[in-house]
Amino acid sequence: MRYVRYCLDVLTKPTPCAVPWDLMEGTECARTCPMCDKQVFDVAEMDPLYADDFLREHMPEPPRLTLRRRPDGRVLEEECKAGARQRVMNRIGMGLVAVAVAAATFAALR
């Protein structure tokens, strides 16, 4: 079970997938997202030994494979296009805010 916790806590990166688990088709442990056709896994619903084996199989060399963790805690093997686009837009938005703050600070100092 330590491997499972390590993989979920350390090796996963957040992804902003907004498709509810209930709208996906599949089993209690694995479903397919209708928007991006990616597999989403609910490791918490798996038997702990099965989850450990599952992650060992999908992450034979953890540093080379990064799982993406959805806001609900479920994981994907790779990020969907919508999630990647949202992450980029968030970064751009944060950059624009930083530029605006810097410009306002510069203007206030003049």
BAFI-3210 file (N, C-alpha, C; in Angstrom, 3 decimals, decimal comma, padded with zeros to 6 digits):
// residues 110
n [1|2|3|4|5|6|7|8|9|10|11|12|13|14|15|16|17|18|19|20|21|22|23|24|25|26|27|28|29|30|31|32|33|34|35|36|37|38|39|40|41|42|43|44|45|46|47|48|49|50|51|52|53|54|55|56|57|58|59|60|61|62|63|64|65|66|67|68|69|70|71|72|73|74|75|76|77|78|79|80|81|82|83|84|85|86|87|88|89|90|91|92|93|94|95|96|97|98|99|100|101|102|103|104|105|106|107|108|109|110]
n.u [000,821|002,116|003,372|001,232|000,294|002,582|002,744|000,318|000,450|002,940|003,834|001,793|000,245|-001,825|-004,807|-007,177|-009,648|-013,011|-015,166|-017,752|-017,412|-019,639|-020,782|-019,256|-018,599|-018,177|-016,491|-016,556|-013,963|-012,540|-013,096|-014,209|-013,568|-015,986|-015,407|-012,657|-011,887|-010,131|-008,794|-009,877|-009,021|-010,137|-008,447|-008,835|-011,130|-010,321|-009,243|-006,749|-004,368|-004,700|-004,706|-002,101|-000,690|-001,745|-000,761|001,962|002,168|001,352|003,162|005,988|008,522|008,525|009,559|009,510|006,903|004,099|001,292|-001,882|-003,744|-007,111|-009,416|-011,193|-009,687|-009,271|-007,341|-005,505|-003,684|-002,462|-002,671|-005,716|-006,707|-008,385|-007,864|-005,132|-005,239|-006,696|-004,871|-002,771|-004,101|-004,653|-002,042|-001,301|-003,147|-002,309|000,193|-000,508|-001,767|000,416|001,988|000,278|000,173|002,863|003,068|001,252|002,486|004,880|003,831|002,757|005,026|006,146]
n.v [-001,201|001,150|001,862|002,611|004,926|006,531|006,859|008,202|010,477|011,711|011,385|012,114|014,653|017,500|017,762|019,606|018,216|018,283|016,617|014,850|011,895|010,223|010,546|009,098|006,050|002,652|000,616|000,406|000,952|001,748|003,966|005,520|008,661|010,656|012,952|013,104|010,533|009,136|006,831|006,749|006,239|004,939|004,582|004,447|002,948|000,436|-002,820|-002,769|-004,347|-004,991|-002,419|-001,664|-003,492|-002,688|-000,036|-000,574|-001,949|000,009|001,948|001,175|002,313|004,787|007,596|008,101|008,039|009,983|010,279|011,862|013,707|014,117|016,698|015,303|013,257|010,940|009,248|009,771|008,356|010,008|013,495|014,966|016,797|018,972|019,389|020,030|022,360|023,989|024,156|025,564|027,956|028,855|029,357|031,399|033,350|033,826|034,888|037,240|038,622|039,009|040,697|042,911|043,708|044,382|046,499|048,319|048,796|049,955|052,263|053,507|054,180|056,206]
n.w [000,000|000,462|-001,910|-003,499|-002,127|-002,346|-005,139|-005,661|-004,026|-004,525|-007,215|-008,946|-010,931|-010,698|-012,696|-014,530|-015,148|-015,978|-016,364|-014,911|-012,913|-012,812|-015,307|-016,994|-018,787|-017,774|-015,341|-011,698|-011,059|-013,355|-015,970|-019,064|-020,388|-021,952|-023,398|-024,096|-024,558|-022,923|-020,500|-017,143|-013,817|-010,723|-008,172|-005,459|-005,163|-005,754|-004,648|-002,155|-002,633|-005,330|-006,385|-005,835|-007,459|-009,929|-010,180|-010,161|-012,562|-014,432|-013,893|-014,237|-014,102|-012,213|-012,396|-015,146|-016,035|-015,656|-013,766|-013,998|-011,735|-011,095|-009,918|-008,280|-007,265|-008,747|-011,316|-014,432|-017,170|-019,035|-019,791|-020,896|-023,868|-023,295|-020,577|-020,662|-022,162|-020,411|-018,279|-019,519|-020,131|-017,543|-016,666|-018,442|-017,701|-015,043|-015,595|-016,959|-014,894|-013,198|-014,792|-014,951|-012,258|-011,876|-013,690|-012,578|-010,124|-011,001|-012,212|-009,981|-008,585|-010,038]
ca.u [000,000|002,997|003,621|000,029|000,312|003,690|002,367|-000,772|000,811|004,166|004,082|000,698|000,119|-003,240|-005,333|-008,496|-010,716|-014,290|-016,223|-018,079|-017,207|-020,926|-021,118|-018,359|-019,002|-017,159|-016,671|-016,324|-012,526|-012,001|-014,118|-013,691|-014,099|-016,632|-014,882|-011,307|-011,719|-009,032|-009,164|-009,743|-008,999|-010,432|-007,592|-009,404|-012,172|-009,678|-008,676|-005,404|-003,343|-004,899|-004,273|-000,639|-000,276|-002,156|000,186|003,274|002,080|001,256|004,290|007,140|009,617|007,753|009,969|009,267|005,472|003,426|-000,155|-002,552|-004,776|-008,255|-009,823|-011,897|-008,729|-009,070|-006,132|-005,401|-002,303|-001,954|-003,631|-006,545|-006,465|-009,113|-007,122|-003,885|-005,611|-007,069|-003,645|-002,059|-004,866|-004,427|-000,692|-001,333|-003,885|-001,449|001,227|-001,102|-001,976|001,734|002,381|-000,580|000,633|004,153|002,811|000,607|003,523|005,783|003,105|002,587|006,333|006,539]
ca.v [000,000|002,311|002,216|003,323|006,261|007,266|007,218|009,177|011,708|012,330|011,321|012,599|016,095|017,850|018,078|020,192|017,508|018,700|015,654|014,079|010,452|009,579|010,645|008,225|004,649|001,695|-000,074|001,261|001,252|002,334|004,477|006,261|010,019|010,835|014,109|012,905|009,101|008,641|006,005|007,373|005,144|005,263|003,674|004,316|001,907|-000,856|-003,536|-002,219|-005,146|-004,827|-001,059|-001,678|-004,174|-001,830|001,065|-001,127|-002,284|001,235|002,813|000,322|003,202|005,983|008,919|008,268|008,133|010,862|010,194|013,142|013,554|015,004|017,311|014,333|012,275|009,861|009,508|009,445|008,074|011,203|014,580|015,163|018,093|020,021|019,638|020,715|023,712|024,722|024,412|026,629|029,192|029,287|029,911|032,678|034,275|034,207|035,749|038,550|039,276|039,449|041,854|044,034|044,155|045,040|047,785|049,209|049,164|050,874|053,511|054,138|054,686|057,359]
ca.w [000,000|000,456|-003,308|-003,945|-001,526|-002,951|-006,510|-005,673|-003,340|-004,996|-008,653|-009,775|-011,094|-010,854|-014,018|-014,306|-015,866|-015,408|-016,665|-013,709|-012,922|-013,071|-016,728|-017,745|-018,856|-017,371|-014,067|-010,535|-010,958|-014,590|-016,886|-020,205|-020,495|-023,251|-024,121|-024,653|-024,787|-022,086|-019,357|-015,838|-012,851|-009,332|-007,414|-004,111|-005,188|-005,989|-003,514|-001,995|-003,301|-006,763|-006,713|-005,824|-008,691|-011,042|-010,312|-010,547|-013,988|-015,214|-013,557|-013,971|-013,737|-011,882|-012,886|-016,584|-016,298|-014,715|-013,757|-013,784|-010,710|-011,265|-008,650|-007,434|-006,776|-009,715|-012,099|-015,847|-017,555|-019,694|-019,723|-022,086|-024,504|-022,570|-019,347|-021,015|-022,588|-019,200|-017,533|-020,231|-019,953|-016,162|-016,614|-019,162|-016,840|-013,921|-016,158|-017,226|-013,596|-012,725|-015,599|-014,546|-010,935|-012,067|-014,359|-011,597|-009,150|-011,683|-012,403|-008,661|-008,160|-010,869]
c.u [000,866|003,259|002,452|000,060|001,414|003,309|001,312|-000,361|001,985|004,254|002,930|000,719|-001,359|-003,595|-006,770|-009,628|-012,053|-015,427|-016,508|-017,907|-018,501|-021,345|-020,235|-018,874|-017,843|-017,498|-016,488|-014,864|-011,952|-013,147|-013,445|-014,376|-014,730|-016,073|-013,542|-010,985|-010,520|-009,597|-008,901|-009,900|-009,289|-009,681|-008,151|-010,468|-011,590|-009,278|-007,224|-004,300|-003,452|-004,410|-002,753|-000,109|-000,576|-001,133|001,582|003,291|002,098|002,406|005,516|008,380|008,986|008,266|009,686|007,788|004,833|001,929|-000,707|-003,697|-005,859|-008,621|-010,539|-010,987|-008,482|-007,921|-006,270|-003,938|-001,674|-003,062|-004,423|-006,309|-007,163|-008,382|-005,837|-004,179|-005,953|-005,826|-002,861|-002,778|-004,690|-003,057|-000,636|-002,027|-003,045|-000,327|000,713|-001,341|-000,637|002,208|001,568|-000,146|001,955|003,956|002,191|001,618|004,475|005,117|002,953|003,895|006,759|005,985]
c.v [001,266|002,793|003,032|004,752|007,118|007,755|008,315|010,512|012,446|012,415|011,801|014,115|016,408|018,123|018,556|019,519|017,805|017,718|014,823|012,574|009,737|009,635|009,765|006,796|003,759|001,060|000,909|001,695|001,958|002,742|005,262|007,615|010,194|012,013|013,833|011,437|008,522|007,793|006,775|006,263|005,657|004,266|003,449|003,222|000,511|-001,493|-003,052|-003,026|-005,029|-003,443|-000,991|-002,337|-003,323|-000,714|000,579|-001,437|-001,025|002,196|001,961|001,109|004,558|007,313|009,152|008,454|008,992|010,668|011,583|012,912|014,597|015,637|016,333|013,213|011,107|010,239|009,092|009,168|009,252|012,235|014,694|016,568|019,224|020,382|020,400|022,164|024,570|025,088|025,558|027,962|029,735|029,950|031,276|033,729|034,754|035,131|037,151|039,319|039,800|040,678|043,080|044,586|044,907|046,422|048,777|049,683|050,187|052,248|054,258|054,756|055,944|058,620]
c.w [000,000|-000,971|-003,853|-003,422|-002,148|-004,348|-006,524|-005,065|-003,976|-006,518|-009,529|-009,819|-011,272|-012,314|-013,840|-015,085|-015,198|-015,673|-015,415|-013,929|-013,306|-014,538|-017,611|-017,713|-018,450|-016,044|-012,913|-010,434|-012,186|-015,503|-018,000|-020,282|-021,876|-024,052|-024,790|-024,923|-024,039|-020,953|-018,073|-014,812|-011,448|-008,464|-006,013|-004,052|-005,387|-004,662|-003,374|-002,683|-004,816|-007,194|-006,768|-007,097|-009,924|-011,261|-010,678|-012,048|-014,846|-014,940|-013,254|-013,572|-013,445|-012,412|-014,369|-016,916|-015,229|-014,849|-013,490|-012,808|-010,931|-009,925|-007,712|-006,939|-007,716|-010,645|-013,560|-016,143|-018,288|-019,724|-021,027|-022,638|-023,770|-021,278|-019,608|-021,405|-021,359|-018,387|-018,178|-020,039|-018,536|-016,035|-017,295|-018,308|-015,677|-014,401|-016,425|-015,934|-013,069|-013,482|-015,184|-013,191|-011,065|-012,704|-013,396|-010,562|-009,755|-011,836|-011,068|-008,174|-008,908|-010,353]
res [m|r|y|v|r|y|c|l|d|v|l|t|k|p|t|p|c|a|v|p|w|d|l|m|e|g|t|e|c|a|r|t|c|p|m|c|d|k|q|v|f|d|v|a|e|m|d|p|l|y|a|d|d|f|l|r|e|h|m|p|e|p|p|r|l|t|l|r|r|r|p|d|g|r|v|l|e|e|e|c|k|a|g|a|r|q|r|v|m|n|r|i|g|m|g|l|v|a|v|a|v|a|a|a|t|f|a|a|l|r]
***
